Amino acid sequence: MCQEGKYPFRIAIPQAVLDDLKMRLERTRWPDEIENAGWDYGTNQEYLRSLMNYWQHEFDWRAQEAQLNQWTHFRADLSGLNIHFLYERGQGPRPLPLILTHGWPSSFFEMYKLLPLLTNPVAYGGDPADSFDVIVPSLPGFGFSDRPGTRGVSTSEVAELWASLMTDVLGYTHFAAAGGDIGAGVTQRLALKYPEQLIGIHLNYLGASATPLDPIELSDAERRYLREIEQWSVNEGAYAKLHATKPQTLAYALNDSPVGLAAWIVEKFRAWSDCAGDVERRFSKDELLTNIMLYWATETISSSMRIYYENRRALSPLKPGQKIEVPAGIACFPKEISQPPREWAERTLYVQRWTQMPRGGHFAALEEPALLAEELRAFFRPFRRNGA
């Protein structure tokens, strides 16, 4: 460990891992499928076969690895866990430090189009005063971060790690935070636990509150939202219930079969994005497979799913009626998996900006990086501090 508490990291997947992957793809034992099933029963086999054929014969991991290594990677020991993160300095007079947190089944790779837009706005027709120092950690148990070996590493514990990374390792006294999916939960807990350090938070996802609410107090829009969430859980939420209850049982299959892993992940990219049923309208095969490789090559699908288990057992950080007082901005992408009304968000957040986005879904940074970048610039512009 170097003096600053971080040390450089470079991605270098052993060739033996790639050779083993090719062998496993060659030996896939495919299941049967109902005629004209489409995606109704889950991942469509015709599409998956085409993606797996590309993975086996055309996908160039070494080229993707070289692209990933153009970023500045570090690892840092935080409370006994070595956490991987990208750290790109802003090109402007006073870059604002911003920590971006991904979710599942995503990875730090989701931010690769967003990063240059935030660090170097001038190159994209923006104002240098809007530049950010961008920090993108890999969640514990994801990608090149260590896998927790003990119970209890929920989003609350991750928030503590991120606070240590930003203040103790990188030396910032004040910073901003943003995220979606699991990253939105981490971001809110950061603001709740460390309001003196957080100048503002931005979210592109809001889930149901863990704090019990009296239905009589809810607006019609909030009651409708909760019904929609309940119906979504019935139709689409089986994966989360499995992750939150018996993740280890599923892990044996997904850690052993690259086709199984790809099927588990790509179905979510199709279902949760603004792609009108055609996943490659939003994500190229190379993008889909690079993200999948960050789970396969590191053998982190099991540890990534466990955060659902830990979150299910963690106590709600908010007391009834309590609000996170750090200023919050919220971007509502139309194909996000939940669409809460503003009054729902204002029960727990100090909402200062609420934007209905014109397009995009759950993977906003990868789907609509320019829209998200402009939204982040606009929200954080009034809160920039000298010497943050």
C-alpha positions in Angstrom: 0.0 0.0 0.0 1.4 3.4 -1.0 1.4 6.5 1.2 -1.9 7.8 -0.2 -3.7 4.6 0.9 -4.3 3.5 -2.7 -2.2 1.6 -5.2 -2.4 1.4 -9.0 -4.3 -1.6 -10.5 -4.3 -3.0 -14.0 -6.7 -5.5 -15.4 -5.0 -8.7 -16.7 -7.1 -11.8 -16.9 -5.0 -14.9 -17.1 -5.1 -16.7 -20.4 -6.0 -19.9 -18.7 -9.3 -18.3 -17.7 -10.1 -17.3 -21.3 -9.1 -20.8 -22.5 -11.4 -22.4 -19.9 -14.2 -20.1 -20.9 -13.9 -21.1 -24.6 -14.0 -24.8 -23.6 -17.1 -24.3 -21.5 -18.9 -22.5 -24.3 -18.0 -25.3 -26.8 -19.5 -27.9 -24.4 -22.8 -26.1 -23.6 -25.7 -28.5 -23.1 -28.7 -26.5 -24.2 -32.2 -26.9 -22.7 -35.3 -27.3 -24.7 -37.7 -24.4 -25.4 -41.4 -24.0 -26.1 -42.1 -23.2 -29.7 -42.6 -19.5 -30.3 -41.7 -18.8 -26.7 -40.1 -15.5 -27.4 -38.9 -14.0 -24.1 -42.1 -15.0 -22.3 -40.5 -17.8 -20.3 -37.2 -16.0 -19.8 -34.1 -15.5 -22.0 -34.9 -16.4 -25.6 -32.7 -19.3 -26.8 -32.3 -18.0 -30.4 -30.9 -14.7 -29.2 -28.8 -16.3 -26.6 -27.3 -18.8 -29.1 -26.3 -15.9 -31.3 -24.7 -14.0 -28.4 -22.9 -17.1 -27.2 -21.6 -17.8 -30.8 -20.3 -14.2 -30.9 -18.7 -14.7 -27.4 -17.0 -17.8 -28.5 -15.8 -16.9 -32.0 -15.7 -13.1 -32.4 -15.6 -11.3 -29.0 -12.1 -10.0 -28.3 -11.6 -9.7 -24.5 -8.0 -8.5 -24.9 -9.3 -5.5 -26.9 -11.9 -4.7 -24.3 -9.3 -5.2 -21.5 -7.0 -2.7 -23.3 -9.9 -0.2 -23.5 -10.7 -0.7 -19.8 -7.0 -0.1 -18.9 -7.0 3.3 -20.6 -8.8 4.5 -17.4 -6.9 5.1 -14.2 -7.6 2.1 -11.8 -6.7 1.8 -8.2 -7.4 -0.5 -5.3 -7.5 0.6 -1.7 -7.7 -1.3 1.6 -10.9 -0.2 3.4 -11.6 -1.9 6.7 -9.9 -5.1 5.5 -11.5 -5.1 2.0 -9.5 -4.2 -1.0 -11.8 -2.1 -3.1 -11.3 -1.4 -6.8 -12.1 2.0 -8.2 -11.6 4.2 -11.2 -10.3 7.7 -10.5 -10.4 10.2 -13.3 -9.5 13.8 -12.6 -11.6 16.6 -14.0 -10.2 19.1 -16.6 -11.5 22.4 -15.3 -10.7 25.1 -12.8 -12.3 23.5 -9.7 -13.5 20.0 -10.5 -16.2 18.7 -8.1 -15.5 15.3 -6.6 -18.3 12.9 -7.5 -18.6 9.3 -6.5 -20.7 7.2 -8.8 -22.1 3.8 -7.7 -23.4 1.1 -9.9 -25.9 -1.7 -9.2 -26.7 -5.2 -10.2 -26.3 -6.8 -12.8 -24.1 -3.9 -13.8 -20.5 -3.0 -13.0 -18.2 0.0 -13.1 -18.2 -0.5 -16.9 -21.7 1.0 -17.0 -20.1 4.4 -16.5 -17.6 4.2 -19.4 -19.5 6.6 -21.7 -20.5 8.9 -18.9 -16.9 9.4 -17.4 -15.4 11.6 -20.2 -18.6 13.7 -20.4 -18.2 14.6 -16.7 -14.4 14.9 -16.5 -13.9 16.9 -19.7 -17.1 18.8 -20.6 -15.2 21.2 -22.9 -14.5 18.3 -25.3 -18.2 17.8 -25.6 -19.3 21.4 -26.0 -19.7 22.1 -22.3 -18.4 24.5 -19.7 -15.0 23.7 -18.0 -16.6 25.0 -14.7 -18.9 21.9 -14.8 -16.0 19.4 -14.6 -15.9 16.6 -12.0 -13.3 14.4 -10.4 -15.0 11.1 -11.0 -14.6 8.1 -8.7 -16.3 4.9 -9.7 -15.8 2.0 -7.2 -16.8 -1.6 -7.7 -19.1 -2.6 -5.0 -17.7 -5.2 -2.5 -18.1 -8.6 -4.1 -18.3 -7.2 -7.6 -15.6 -7.3 -10.3 -12.1 -6.5 -9.0 -13.2 -5.6 -5.4 -12.7 -8.2 -2.7 -15.5 -10.5 -1.9 -16.7 -10.1 1.7 -16.1 -13.3 3.7 -18.4 -12.4 6.6 -22.0 -11.5 7.0 -23.6 -8.1 7.1 -22.0 -6.1 4.2 -25.2 -4.3 3.1 -25.5 -0.9 1.5 -25.1 0.8 4.8 -21.7 -0.7 5.3 -20.8 0.1 1.7 -21.6 3.8 2.4 -19.1 3.7 5.3 -16.5 2.3 3.0 -17.2 5.0 0.4 -16.9 7.8 3.0 -13.5 6.4 4.0 -12.4 6.2 0.4 -13.4 9.8 -0.4 -12.1 11.4 2.8 -9.3 9.2 4.2 -7.8 7.9 1.0 -8.5 10.6 -1.6 -8.5 13.5 0.9 -11.7 15.3 0.0 -13.5 17.2 2.7 -16.7 17.6 0.7 -18.0 15.6 -2.2 -21.1 14.7 -4.3 -22.6 11.3 -4.9 -24.9 9.7 -7.4 -26.2 6.3 -8.5 -29.0 4.1 -9.5 -30.2 0.7 -8.4 -28.1 -0.5 -5.5 -26.0 2.6 -6.1 -29.0 4.7 -5.3 -29.3 3.0 -1.9 -25.6 3.5 -1.2 -25.8 7.1 -2.2 -28.8 7.8 0.1 -27.1 6.1 3.1 -24.0 8.2 2.5 -26.0 11.3 2.7 -27.8 10.1 5.8 -24.6 9.1 7.7 -22.3 11.8 6.5 -24.4 15.0 5.8 -21.5 17.3 6.7 -19.4 15.9 3.8 -22.1 15.5 1.2 -22.9 18.6 -0.8 -25.7 16.9 -2.7 -26.9 13.6 -4.1 -28.4 12.6 -7.4 -30.5 9.5 -8.0 -31.9 7.9 -11.1 -33.7 5.2 -9.2 -36.1 5.1 -6.2 -37.5 2.0 -4.7 -40.2 1.3 -2.1 -39.6 2.7 1.4 -38.5 0.2 4.1 -40.3 2.4 6.6 -43.9 1.4 7.2 -46.4 4.0 6.1 -50.0 4.5 7.0 -52.1 4.0 3.8 -54.4 6.7 5.0 -51.6 9.2 4.7 -50.7 8.3 1.1 -51.8 10.2 -1.9 -53.7 8.5 -4.8 -50.5 8.6 -6.8 -48.5 6.9 -4.0 -51.1 4.2 -3.6 -51.1 3.6 -7.3 -47.3 3.4 -7.2 -47.3 0.8 -4.5 -49.7 -1.3 -6.4 -47.5 -1.1 -9.5 -44.5 -2.1 -7.4 -46.3 -5.0 -6.0 -47.4 -6.1 -9.4 -43.9 -5.7 -10.8 -42.6 -7.8 -7.9 -45.1 -10.6 -8.8 -44.2 -10.5 -12.6 -40.5 -9.6 -12.6 -39.1 -9.8 -9.0 -38.4 -13.5 -8.7 -34.7 -12.9 -9.2 -34.5 -10.5 -6.3 -36.4 -12.9 -4.0 -34.0 -15.7 -4.8 -30.9 -13.4 -4.3 -32.3 -12.3 -1.0 -33.2 -15.7 0.3 -31.0 -18.5 -1.3 -28.3 -16.9 -3.4 -25.8 -19.7 -2.8 -28.1 -22.3 -4.4 -28.2 -20.3 -7.6 -24.5 -19.5 -7.5 -23.3 -23.0 -8.2 -25.0 -23.0 -11.6 -24.1 -19.4 -12.6 -20.5 -19.7 -11.5 -20.0 -22.9 -13.5 -21.8 -22.1 -16.7 -21.0 -19.0 -18.8 -24.2 -19.5 -20.8 -26.2 -19.7 -17.6 -24.6 -16.5 -16.3 -25.2 -14.7 -19.6 -28.8 -15.7 -19.6 -29.3 -14.5 -16.1 -27.8 -11.1 -16.8 -28.8 -10.3 -20.4 -32.5 -10.8 -19.7 -32.4 -8.0 -17.2 -30.6 -5.7 -19.7 -33.5 -6.3 -22.1 -36.3 -6.1 -19.6 -35.1 -3.0 -17.8 -33.9 -0.8 -20.6 -35.6 1.5 -23.1 -35.0 -1.0 -26.0 -38.6 -1.9 -27.1 -37.7 -5.6 -26.8 -34.5 -5.5 -28.8 -31.6 -5.4 -26.4 -29.1 -4.5 -29.0 -31.0 -1.3 -29.8 -29.3 -0.1 -26.6 -26.3 -2.2 -26.0 -23.8 -3.8 -28.4 -22.8 -7.4 -28.1 -19.4 -6.2 -27.0 -20.9 -4.1 -24.2 -23.1 -6.9 -23.0 -20.3 -9.4 -22.9 -17.7 -7.0 -21.4 -20.1 -6.5 -18.4 -20.7 -10.3 -18.2 -17.0 -10.9 -18.3 -16.5 -8.8 -15.3 -18.6 -11.3 -13.4 -17.3 -14.4 -15.1 -13.6 -13.8 -15.0 -13.6 -12.6 -11.4 -16.1 -15.3 -10.2 -18.1 -12.7 -8.4 -21.7 -13.6 -9.4 -22.2 -15.4 -6.0 -20.8 -12.5 -3.9 -22.6 -9.9 -6.0 -26.0 -11.5 -5.3 -25.4 -11.7 -1.6 -25.9 -8.0 -1.1 -29.6 -8.6 -1.6 -29.5 -11.1 1.2 -27.7 -8.6 3.5 -30.0 -5.7 2.6 -33.1 -7.8 3.4 -31.8 -8.4 6.9 -30.5 -4.9 7.5 -32.5 -2.5 9.6 -33.9 0.5 7.9 -31.5 3.4 8.4 -34.4 5.9 8.5 -36.6 6.3 11.5 -40.4 6.9 10.9 -40.8 10.5 9.6 -37.0 11.1 9.2 -35.7 12.7 6.1 -32.3 12.8 4.5 -31.6 16.6 4.6 -28.8 16.7 2.0 -30.1 18.3 -1.2 -31.3 15.7 -3.7 -31.8 15.7 -7.5 -33.8 12.9 -9.1 -33.9 12.0 -12.8 -37.0 9.9 -13.8 -36.2 7.8 -16.9 -39.4 6.6 -18.5 -38.5 2.9 -18.8 -37.1 2.7 -15.2 -38.5 -0.3 -13.4 -40.4 1.9 -10.9 -42.0 5.3 -11.4 -42.6 6.9 -8.0 -44.5 10.2 -7.8 -42.6 13.2 -6.4 -44.5 13.2 -3.1 -43.2 9.7 -2.5 -39.6 10.9 -2.9 -40.2 13.9 -0.7 -41.2 11.8 2.3 -37.5 10.8 2.7 -35.6 13.2 0.6 -35.0 17.0 0.4 -35.8 17.1 -3.3 -34.5 20.2 -5.1 -34.6 19.0 -8.7 -37.1 16.6 -10.3 -36.6 15.9 -14.0 -38.8 13.7 -16.2 -36.3 12.4 -18.7 -37.4 12.0 -22.4 -36.0 8.5 -22.8 -33.9 5.8 -21.2 -34.3 3.1 -18.6 -32.6 1.4 -15.7 -29.0 1.5 -17.0 -29.1 5.3 -17.5 -25.4 5.9 -17.7 -24.9 3.3 -20.5 -28.2 4.0 -22.3 -28.3 7.8 -22.2 -24.9 9.1 -21.0 -25.3 12.6 -22.6 -28.7 13.2 -21.0 -27.5 12.0 -17.6 -24.3 14.0 -17.8 -26.2 17.2 -18.5 -28.6 16.4 -15.7 -25.7 15.9 -13.2 -24.1 19.1 -14.3 -27.3 21.1 -13.9 -28.1 19.7 -10.5 -24.7 20.1 -8.9 -23.9 23.5 -10.5 -25.4 25.6 -7.6 -23.7 23.5 -4.9 -20.1 23.6 -6.0 -17.8 24.7 -3.2 -14.3 26.1 -3.3 -11.8 23.5 -2.2 -14.3 20.6 -2.0 
